[in-house]
Amino acid sequence: MLLSNGGTAPASMDQGVARWAAEQVLSLAPDNASRKAGSKLGAAGPWSGAGCDSSGAVWGLCKGSGSKPYQTVVDTTGPAYKCSCPSRKFPCKHALGLLLLWACDEQTVPHSEVPEWADEWLSGRRSRAAAKEQPGTGSGAAKSADPEAARRRAERRAERITAGATELEQRLADLLRGGLAATERSGYGLWEETAARMVDAQTPGLAARVRELGAIPGSGPGWPVRLLEECSLIHLLDSAWLGRERLPEPLAATVRGRVGLPSAAEGPAVRDHWLVLAQYDSADGKLTTRRVWLHGRGSGQTALLLSFGAAGRPPQLALPVGLMIDAEVTPYGAGRPRAELGTQFGPPVAIDAPPPGGPCASAADAYGQALRDDPWLDSWPVTLTGVIPVPDGTGWQLVDADGGAALPVAAAALTRPGLWKLVALAGGRPVTVFGEFGHRGFVPLTAWPEDMSETVPLI
């Protein structure tokens, strides 16, 4: 089998676990500082007693500043991490360094018996996971919610959201009556105060959209048109919420999600071999959101996993980009990519091909169809095959190799190093690219060269 790093399967592959490529390890890093620090520890020098086994466990002792080495162990089936260092990052630099060593140096990290200190954590983790799968166990069984109390809470929140949406409609009407030009003089305070009112109304979705309006007057030429477009979308969302009883249920569910009402993953769970397409974080000052895109080999479904961390702390969910996991995924609803990761049935394994894709025109079609179900959708996941990155004035575009069509690269992606990685990977030849396409353009997230010899994360 050809691995994602371009080599052939090592001996460890025959024992059930493929060693990852360095890029796949580094894709798990919570931030750039951890990525750099972990890379420095990816050599044999500071490590002793390192090893791995066929269950996906990797362990080692890393010399630090103290008299005792740090005990580091990784369960690659999660992946999950345990280290005796005081770091609050997951994974810490020691876990990243150990995984890099495991990926690149089979002699330093050979197959061996699990030491007692590592086995204690591994056994406990796997016992808890097994117990969680038993019917009638876990936190969900321990707590029996009062349906009547939940109904009353939902009604009270719906009333507050309705009041907030009604107030926002009045503020939008006042804005248009006074003229859009006046917003440039009002500054950001107007929008922040309006967003705070939406937070009081328990509608974080509307609050987030109102905050985005504040940046538009300073966004350059043509801002009044963009402001009017965004105000129109907010008006559409307000109107949809106020008239939600008359909407078909799929659209009503979309509206509830857009205003910020929480929802639970709905069954049935889909077990498949899921290719980890991309992983990236975004922060709003108070919360870090991690997005992980998956593609099911058998089902053909694309799933989005979301996890969250408080400001300054990355989310704990992390999956190695370019590998494949045998797992159950539960979707949140028909037509919606968001899903919840369930039971995993083994460690991540190497793949030999990216997900199926199509030309640029197919990406535009997919986004257009998704907009019918969710008019507030900013982008949609697509895979482009046989495209070439080409400069276009001050920007870039992805062009079909046969010259049939092209998609502009989104402005937000032009300043990221990933664009230049993509250009270097292509070298003027066709590549396969996974990313998000919407009205702002295409954001490349992961790429594969023409010979499919490696997976290259771009963000």
N, C-alpha and C positions, 0 to 999 in steps of 0.2 A: 504494500500500500504506500502511496505517496503521501507524505505528511505535509502539513501546512507550512513548514519551514523549508520544504523543498528536498528533504532527505528521505531515506527509506526508513521503514519501521524498525526501531531498535529492538533488542532482545526483550525489553520490558513490554513491548506490544504483545508478544506471545503470551505474556502472563496477565493480560487483561487491561493494562493501563498504558496509554500512549503518553510519552513525555511531551510537554508542550513546547512551543517555540517561545523565544524570548519576548517577542512582541505580544504574545498572548498573556504572558505573565505580567508584563508592564501595563497591559490594559486594565488590570485589576487595581492599580495604584489609586489611592484616594485623591492625590494631588501631585503636582509637579515636584514638590520637595521630597515626597516619599519615593517618587520614581527615581530621582537622582540618588537619594540615600540608599535605596534598595539595590541600585545598579552597582554601587561601590562594594556592597556586601555579596555580590554574585560571584565571588572568586573563592577558591578553596582556603585561602590563608586563615581567616578567623574561625573556620568551622572545624568541628571534631564530632565524632560519633554520628555522622549523618547517614541516613538510610531511607529506604522506601519499601513498600510491600505491594502485593497484587491487589489489595483492597482499595488502593488510592491514597494511603497514608504516606506522608513525608515528614521526617523529623531531623533535628540536628541541634548541636550546642554551639552557640556563637559567643566568642570572647568579647566582653565589653570592658567598661572602665572599672568594674568591681572585681572582687576576688572570684566570684562564681560566674560561670558563663550563663547566658540566657538560654532557657529551654524553649525551643520553638517547634511546633508541630502543626501540620496542615492536613486537613482531610479534603482532598481534591474532589470528592464527590459532591461537596456543597457548592463551591468550596467554603470551608470554615477554617478559622485560625485560632491558635492559642500560643501565647508567648509570655514569658515571665518578666518581660520588660515593662516599664511604666507607661508606655505610649497608649494613647486613647484612640489611635487610628486603626482602622481595619481595612486591609491588612497593614501591619506595621512594617517598618523597613527590614526587620529581621525575617519576617515571613516572605517578603518579596525577594530578599537575597537568597533565602533557602530555595525558593521555587526556581529562581534563575539558575542556581547551581545544579538543581535536579534536572532542569531542562537541557543544560549544556555539558554536564560533566558526570557521566555514568560511573566513572571510577571513584569519584569522591562520594557519590550518593548511590551506593549499590543496593541491590535487594538483600535484605537481612531480616532478622527477628526484631519485632517492635520492642524497644526498651520499656521497662515498667512505668517510668514517669510519663511516657507518651501514651502507652496503652490505657492508663487510668482515664485520661481525658477522652480518648477515642471511644473506649467502651461505654463511658457515661453518655457521650453524645449520641451514639448509635442506639443505646437503650432507650433514651428519651424519645428519639425519633420513632422507634418501634412502638413505644407505648402510646405516642400521639396518634398513631394510625389505628389503634384498637377502638372499636365502637364503645361509646359511653365513657371515654376518657378525655382528658384535656380541659382547657379552660372553658370551651364552649359548652361542655356537659355540666360543668360545675355551676354555671350561672344560668338560671332560667329567667329570661326577661318577662316582665309583666306586659302582655300585649296591649292591654287597655292604657297603661301608663305611656307606653311607646306611641300609641295612637294620639294621645292628648299632646305629647311633646311635639309630634310631627305637625299637628294642626296649629299649635302655637307658633312654630317656626314658619310654617307656610303663611300665616297671617302677617308675621313681621316682614317676610320677603315681599309679600304683596304690597305692604305699606312702603317698603324701600323702592320697589319698582315703580310705584305710582309717583313717589317723590322724584325719582330720577327722570321720569317722563316729563314732569313739569320743568325740571332744570334744563333738559334738552330743548324744550319749547322756548324757554326764556333765552337760551343761548342763540337759537336761530332767529328769534325775534330781534335780539340786539345786534346780530351780525357776527359772523365768524372772526372778522378782523379784530374785534374787541378782545378775543381770547389771548392774543399776543401780548396785550398790555396787562392782562390780569395776572400773568405769571402762573407758576405751578401751584400756588396756594389754593386757587379755586378748585383744582382737580383733587388735591389731597384732602381738602375738607369734604368734598363730595364723596370721595372714596371712603373716608372715615364714617360717613353716614351709612354707606352700604355695609360696612363691617358691623355697625350697630344693628343693622337690619338682618344680620346673619346670612348675607349673600356674598361670600368671598369671590365668586365668579364675576359678579357685576363690579365689585370693588377693584379687581385686577384689571378689568377692561377700562374702567374710568381712569386708573393711574396711567395706563398706556396713552391715554389722550393727552396727558400733560406734556409729553415729549414731542408731540407732533408739530406744534407751532415753531419749534426751533430746529426742525429736521430738514430745512432747505427749501428751495423753490418748489412750488406746487403744493405746499403744506395745506392750504385751505381745502383742496380737493380730497386729500387723504383724511383730513379731519372730518369732513362731511361723510366720507365712506364709513369711517369707524363709528361715527354717531348714528348712522343709519343701521349698522349691524347691532348696536346696543338697543336702538329703538325696536328693531325686529325681535330681539331677545326679550325685552320688556313686554312687548305685545304678546309674544308667544306664551310667556309665563301667565299673564293676566287672562289669557284665553285657553289655558292648557286643557281644560275639560273638553274642549271641542277638537283637540288634536288626536290623530291616531297614536296608539300607545308607543310605538318605536320613537316617533318624533317627540312625544311628551317626555319620554325617558331621557332623550338627548337634552331637552330644555332643562330638566331637573338637574342633570349633571353640569350643564353650562352655568347655571346660577350658583352652583356650589353645594347642592345637596349630596350627601354621601350615598353610595350604593354598594351592594355586596356582589361578589362574584357569583354568577349563576351557573348551574350545571348544564349538561353533564361535562365532567372532566374529559379532556382529550389527551390520551397517551400517544406520544409520538417521539420520533428522534428529532429534537429541536436544534437547529443550527443557530448559534449565537451570532447574530449579524452585527450588532453595534452596541456600545454602551457609552453614555456621556452624562455629565452632571450640569445642572443649571441652578443658579442661586438668586434669590430675591432679597437678600439681606437678613431675612428671618428664617428661611428654610432652604435646604439644599434638596433638589429633586433629581433622582437618578432614573434615567430611561434606558431600558434594555430591550432591544428588538430581537425577536426570535422568528424563525421560519420552520414550520413542520414539514419534514421530508415526505411523509405519507399523506397527511391531510391537505398540504398546500396552503395552510393557514399562516397568517402573519400575526404575531402576538406582541403586545407591548406590556412589559412589566414596569411598574412604578414603585419606587421606594423613596423614603424621605429621611432626612437627618436635620437636627437642629443646626442653627447657624454655627459655622466653624467645625462641624462634625459631619463627615461624609456618611451616607447611608451604608448599612452593613451588607446589603445584597450586592454581590459582584460575581459576574460570570465571565469566563475567558473568551474573548472575541475570536471567532474562527474555529472553535471546537463545537462538538455536538453532544447534547445530553439526552439521555433516555429518561423522560419525565412526563408527569401529568400536568396539564395546564387547564385552568378553569376560566372560561371567558366571562366578561361582565354582561354581555348581551349580544344579540345578533347584530351584525354590521358594525360592531365596535371593536377596535383592535386591542383595547386594554384587557388584560387577563391577570390571573394570579398563579404563581408557580406553586405546584403541589409536590407530591412525592417524586424524588429522583431515584432511579433504579440502578445507578452505577456511576462511575466517574466519567467526566467528559472524555470523548475520544476524538481522534483526528477525522477530518473529512477529506474527500477527494474531489469535490466540486462545489461551487457556490450555488445559491438558489436560482431557479429559472427566472428569466427576465424578458425584456423586449426592447424595441427601439424607443426613441423619444416620444413618438406619437402615442404609444401605449401608456406612458406615464401621464400625459395630459388627459387621456381618456379615463384612467383610473381615478385621478383627482376629481375630474368632473362628475363621475358617478358617485363618489363619496360625498361631494357637496350637496347632492340631492337629499341625502339623509341627514346631513349636518351642515347647514349654511354658514356656521361660524368656524368651520374647520380651516386652520391655517395651512396645513400640509398633510401629505399622505405618503406612507412608505412605498417605495418603488425600487425595482432593480433594473438597471439599464445594461444591456449587453451590446458589445461592439461599438462603443462610443470613444471618441478621441477628445481630450481637452484642448481647446483652441483659444488663443487670446482674441478679444473682441473690443477694440478700443481700450478703454480703461478697465474693462472687466474680462471675464472668461465665460466660455460656454462649452457645453458638451455636445458634440456633433456626431450624428450617425456616420459610421464608416463609409456608407454609400452616399452620403450627402443628402439624405432624404429630409431630415429635420434636425433641429437643435434646441437645447434648453439652456437658458442663462443660469449661471451660477449665482446664487443669492449673495447680496452684498455682505451679509454677515459672515460668509465663508471666505471672502476674498482676503481678509487679513490673517487667517489662520494658517499655521504651518502645514496643515493637512492638504491644502490645495497644492503646495509645491511638492509634497510627497506624491500626490496623484500625478502631477505633470511628469515627475521624474520616473515614476513607475511605468507610465504609458510610453514615454520616449517617442511620441508621435505615432504609436501603434494603438489598435483598439484594446480597450479594457472593459471589464465588467465592474459596475459601480452600484453599490446600494446606498440609498439616501432618502431624504424627505423632500418631496416636491409640492410646492404650493404657489400662491399668487406672488410671493416674493422671489421665486426662483427655486433652484435645486441646491440642497445642502448635501454634499458628499460625505458619507460617514465611514464607508469601508470599500476597499477595492481589491480586485484580483487581476493579475496580468493575463495576457492572452493564453499562456500555457498553464494557467491555474496552479502554479507551483507554490504560491504563498498567499496568505490572507494579510492585508495591510490595513490596520485601523487608521483612520484619517482624522480622528478627533479625540 
